[in-house]
Amino acid sequence: MSTTRRKYARRLPPEQRREQLLDAALTLIPAGFDTVTMESVAKEAQVTKPVLYDLFANRGELIGALLEREAARATEQVLAALPTDFATRSPDDAFADAVRVFVNAVVEAPDRWRLVLLPPEGTPHEFRAQVELVRAGVLAQIEDLAALGVKELGGLDDLDSELLGHAMLALGEMSGRLVLTDPEKFTPDRLVAFVTRIAHGLR
């Protein structure tokens, strides 16, 4: 008489298991938030539902934890891309480098950045509001950098640094969306080369 042995998930420390489950939920989101159920996440993570319920009481708690994590990590990546001054690079080179760092971050974590830049149907209002709040803070920093950069370059007194800040942020976001939606056509190198040309064209 033959018996079928059931496969059990390898034991992991709670925090490591939590990250695994959140990663599994994140991979499901591009298909829509309605695809993220306790059953689908358990299946994606290859664990039993009791393992999932040990860490998350329900679907709402799971999604809330995921969105909080992704918002925090996206914010960290954006802030890491921004220059703090122009002591070692010219403003135009610093902006091009910032876009390069950001685009590479998008490529390395596409599911995260689809959620931020191309939110699917059903994305919670609270998450969208959090993204807008972070975006406003990033825009304020970019506007300050633009004003400093215009002053540093000189000869650009007639250039509106506030609108330049908006344009810089828009270029960065556009680059992120293009590398997500058509990565073969819009490669990081192509996008960064374009932004570099635009930045140097200000001189």
C-alpha positions as CSV (number, residue, x, y, z in Angstrom):
1,M,0.0,0.0,0.0
2,S,1.5,3.3,-1.1
3,T,1.3,6.5,0.9
4,T,1.7,10.1,-0.3
5,R,3.8,12.2,1.9
6,R,2.7,15.8,2.3
7,K,5.3,18.5,1.8
8,Y,5.8,20.9,4.6
9,A,7.4,24.3,4.5
10,R,10.9,24.4,5.9
11,R,11.0,26.0,9.4
12,L,12.1,29.6,9.3
13,P,12.5,32.3,12.1
14,P,9.3,34.3,12.3
15,E,10.8,37.5,10.8
16,Q,12.3,35.6,7.9
17,R,9.0,33.8,7.3
18,R,7.1,37.1,7.5
19,E,9.3,38.6,4.8
20,Q,8.8,35.5,2.6
21,L,5.0,35.8,2.9
22,L,5.0,39.5,2.2
23,D,7.2,38.8,-0.9
24,A,4.7,36.2,-2.1
25,A,1.8,38.6,-1.7
26,L,3.8,41.3,-3.6
27,T,4.3,39.0,-6.6
28,L,0.5,38.6,-6.8
29,I,-0.5,42.3,-6.8
30,P,0.3,43.1,-10.5
31,A,-2.7,40.9,-11.4
32,G,-4.9,43.0,-9.1
33,F,-5.5,43.3,-5.4
34,D,-8.5,40.9,-5.6
35,T,-6.0,38.1,-6.4
36,V,-4.3,38.5,-3.0
37,T,-6.1,36.1,-0.7
38,M,-4.8,34.1,2.2
39,E,-5.1,31.0,0.1
40,S,-3.3,32.4,-2.9
41,V,-0.5,33.8,-0.8
42,A,0.0,30.5,1.1
43,K,0.1,28.7,-2.3
44,E,2.6,31.2,-3.8
45,A,4.8,30.9,-0.7
46,Q,4.4,27.1,-0.7
47,V,3.3,27.0,2.9
48,T,0.1,25.8,4.6
49,K,-2.6,28.4,5.6
50,P,-2.0,27.8,9.3
51,V,1.6,29.0,8.8
52,L,0.3,32.2,7.2
53,Y,-2.3,32.7,9.9
54,D,0.3,32.3,12.6
55,L,1.8,35.7,11.4
56,F,-1.2,37.5,9.9
57,A,-4.7,37.3,11.4
58,N,-6.5,38.1,8.1
59,R,-6.1,39.4,4.6
60,G,-6.4,43.1,5.7
61,E,-3.6,42.7,8.1
62,L,-1.4,41.0,5.5
63,I,-2.0,43.7,2.9
64,G,-1.6,46.5,5.4
65,A,1.8,45.1,6.4
66,L,2.9,44.7,2.8
67,L,1.9,48.2,1.8
68,E,3.7,49.7,4.8
69,R,6.9,47.8,4.0
70,E,6.9,48.7,0.3
71,A,6.1,52.4,1.0
72,A,9.1,52.5,3.4
73,R,11.5,50.8,1.1
74,A,10.4,52.8,-1.9
75,T,11.0,56.0,0.1
76,E,14.5,54.8,1.2
77,Q,15.4,54.1,-2.4
78,V,14.3,57.5,-3.7
79,L,16.1,59.4,-1.0
80,A,19.2,57.3,-1.5
81,A,19.2,58.4,-5.2
82,L,19.0,62.2,-4.4
83,P,22.3,64.1,-4.1
84,T,22.8,66.1,-0.9
85,D,25.1,68.7,-2.5
86,F,27.3,69.4,-5.5
87,A,30.7,69.2,-3.8
88,T,32.0,66.4,-6.0
89,R,29.8,66.6,-9.1
90,S,28.2,69.3,-11.2
91,P,24.4,69.7,-10.8
92,D,23.7,68.3,-14.2
93,D,25.8,65.2,-13.6
94,A,24.3,64.8,-10.2
95,F,20.8,64.8,-11.6
96,A,21.7,62.2,-14.3
97,D,23.3,60.0,-11.6
98,A,20.2,60.3,-9.4
99,V,18.0,59.1,-12.3
100,R,20.5,56.2,-13.0
101,V,20.4,55.1,-9.3
102,F,16.6,55.4,-9.3
103,V,16.0,53.5,-12.6
104,N,18.3,50.7,-11.4
105,A,16.3,50.5,-8.2
106,V,13.1,50.1,-10.3
107,V,14.7,47.4,-12.3
108,E,15.9,45.5,-9.2
109,A,12.4,45.7,-7.5
110,P,9.9,45.9,-10.3
111,D,6.9,44.6,-8.3
112,R,7.4,47.3,-5.7
113,W,7.7,50.1,-8.3
114,R,4.7,48.9,-10.3
115,L,2.7,49.3,-7.1
116,V,4.0,52.9,-6.7
117,L,4.2,54.1,-10.3
118,L,1.5,52.0,-11.9
119,P,-0.9,51.1,-9.1
120,P,-3.3,48.4,-10.1
121,E,-7.1,48.4,-9.7
122,G,-8.1,48.2,-6.1
123,T,-5.0,49.8,-4.6
124,P,-6.1,51.1,-1.2
125,H,-6.7,54.8,-0.9
126,E,-4.5,55.0,2.2
127,F,-1.5,53.7,0.2
128,R,-2.1,56.1,-2.7
129,A,-2.3,58.9,-0.1
130,Q,1.0,57.8,1.4
131,V,2.7,57.7,-2.0
132,E,1.5,61.3,-2.7
133,L,2.7,62.5,0.7
134,V,6.2,61.0,0.1
135,R,6.1,62.4,-3.5
136,A,5.4,65.9,-2.1
137,G,8.4,65.6,0.2
138,V,10.7,64.4,-2.5
139,L,9.5,67.2,-4.8
140,A,10.3,69.8,-2.1
141,Q,13.8,68.4,-1.9
142,I,14.3,68.3,-5.6
143,E,13.1,71.9,-5.9
144,D,15.7,73.0,-3.3
145,L,18.4,71.1,-5.2
146,A,17.2,72.7,-8.5
147,A,17.5,76.1,-7.0
148,L,21.0,75.3,-5.7
149,G,22.0,73.8,-9.0
150,V,20.9,76.8,-11.0
151,K,22.9,79.1,-8.7
152,E,25.9,76.7,-8.9
153,L,25.9,76.6,-12.7
154,G,25.4,80.4,-13.1
155,G,24.0,82.3,-16.0
156,L,20.6,80.8,-15.5
157,D,18.9,83.5,-13.6
158,D,15.9,83.5,-15.9
159,L,15.2,79.7,-15.3
160,D,12.3,79.0,-13.0
161,S,13.9,76.5,-10.5
162,E,10.5,75.5,-9.1
163,L,9.2,74.4,-12.5
164,L,12.6,72.8,-13.1
165,G,12.1,70.7,-9.9
166,H,8.7,69.5,-11.2
167,A,10.3,68.7,-14.6
168,M,13.1,66.7,-13.0
169,L,10.7,64.7,-10.9
170,A,8.5,64.1,-13.9
171,L,11.6,62.9,-15.9
172,G,12.5,60.5,-13.2
173,E,9.0,59.1,-12.9
174,M,8.6,58.8,-16.6
175,S,11.9,56.8,-16.8
176,G,10.7,54.5,-14.1
177,R,7.4,53.8,-15.9
178,L,9.0,53.2,-19.2
179,V,11.5,50.7,-17.9
180,L,8.7,48.9,-16.2
181,T,6.3,48.8,-19.2
182,D,8.8,48.2,-22.0
183,P,12.2,47.3,-20.6
184,E,13.6,46.0,-23.9
185,K,12.9,49.2,-25.7
186,F,13.6,51.6,-22.9
187,T,16.7,50.3,-21.3
188,P,18.3,52.0,-18.3
189,D,21.3,53.1,-20.4
190,R,19.0,54.7,-23.0
191,L,16.9,56.5,-20.4
192,V,20.0,57.8,-18.5
193,A,21.6,59.0,-21.7
194,F,18.5,61.0,-22.5
195,V,18.3,62.5,-19.1
196,T,22.0,63.3,-19.2
197,R,21.6,65.1,-22.5
198,I,18.6,67.1,-21.2
199,A,20.5,68.0,-18.0
200,H,23.6,69.2,-19.9
201,G,21.4,71.1,-22.3
202,L,20.6,73.6,-19.5
203,R,24.1,75.0,-19.6
